[in-house]
Amino acid sequence: MNNLFAIQTVTRSSSAINAITTDLIGGEVLVEYKNGECYSYSNVSRRAILNLLLQKNISLGFWVNENLLFCDAKCATYGSCEHLQFAY
């Protein structure tokens, strides 16, 4: 089993999302969309991140809609995925 506390990238079949990179401890996620845009979200529920990492059948699009777009997560940055990374 992977270390859940390490930064991990989740990739699954999705029509809208290429990958979600998670930072469980920091409560941050980086979402790479199919159109090449990336958004970095902070203040993401750690319980939601853990659920994404443990439940291999969760739709990435559903997870983003439920846990990032329609809640208290804050969109910190926007742009091309080539230029965005977690800041440590």
N, C-alpha and C positions, 0 to 999 in steps of 0.2 A: 504494500500500500504506500502511496506517495505521502510525503510530509504535507499535511493540510495547511500548515502554517507558512510554508514557503510560497513564493509567488508562482502561480500555476496558470497555464493557458488551457482553456476549454474550447475544443472544436467539435462540432457536431454538424450534421446535415441541417442546413437552414437556408431559406430563400432570401433572407435579409442580412444575416450576420456571418462573417467569416470566423471570428474568434472573440472570446472574452478572456482577458487576462485579469486574474484576481489577486488581491492582497488581503487575505483574511484578517490579519492583525491590524492593518491600517484602515480597514473598511473602505478600500478603494477598488474600483474596477476600470479597466480600459476596454472599450468596445470597438472593434473594427468591423465596420459595415461593408457589405458587398460592393458598394459604390466607391470604396476607397477612403471614406471619411472615418475619423476616429473621434470618440468622445471619452473623456476621462471623468469619472464620477467619484465624488467623495461622500462621506457620511452615509455609506451604504450599509444596510443591516447585515451584521456579521452572520446572523442566523440564516438570512437569505443566501449569502455567499456559500456558507457551509452546505446548505441544501443543494445548491447548484453543483458543488463539487462531489457530493455523495450520491445524488440521484441522477444516474446516467441517462434516464429517459425524459428529463425535462427539456422542453423545447427552448432553444436560446431566445427566440423572438418573444415567446410567452414570458420567459423570465425577465427579459429587459422591460417589457411593458408593465409587468406587475411590480417590479422591484426598483426600477430606475425612473421611468417616465411619469408614473402616476403616484409618486410618493415624495418623501423628503430628501431624496438623494440630490446632491448639488452637482450640476454640470460645470466642471472647472475649466476645461479647455476644449477646443475644437480645431480640427485641421486634418492634414494628411497624416496617415499612420507612419510615414517615414520620419516625421519630425517629433512625434509624441512618445514619451516614455514616462514611467513612474519617476518622480523626483525624490531622490534619497540623499 
